[in-house]
């Protein structure tokens, strides 16, 4: 699928993209927190900030990859292998973090959260905070480069089209997941508010 546009192993990419989106990160937690504390509208504003921030980072990643493809295809392949190693390292690091996680850390985190209440969040603040959170993640560009280059045919006539398909796929999956978090979080909040014992 999409091989004619320079996309390699799209179905494999699709599975990988789903797992990547499902891994919780600061953007995910911020959108979930905003949706729960301030409602669906502000939750989607926060999600919009994340989408735009990610789109900017993916464009910057594409600009670097496109330059490599045009100037030195050999170096592009080197980046591809280094990217694969980087992704394996990230996966191993995440797995190690899960296996060595301590209950005490979770308790300490819960205790800190219990000592402060969410302040009213303006609509523009939800968007701006999410956008800044997304753009100030320097590892994201490195990750996008490492991940996308695994699925782009260096010999394609228009690698930009392949990159656009991969980026759009990731954004669509992200939108679906963020929508699930926002709507389910808002529903749970409303449900709990009507049940005094649950609250």
Secondary structure, 3 states (H helix, E strand, C coil): CCHHHCECCHHHHHHHHHHHHHCCCHHHHHHHHHHHHHCHHHHHHHHHHHHHHHHHHHHHHHHHHHHHHHHCHHHHHHHHHHHHHHHHHHHHHHHHHHHCCCHHHHHHHHHHHHCCCCCCCCHHHHHHHHHHHHHCCHHHHHHHHHHHHHHECCCCCCHHHHHHHHHHHHHHHHHHHHHHHHHHHHHHHHHHHCCCCCC
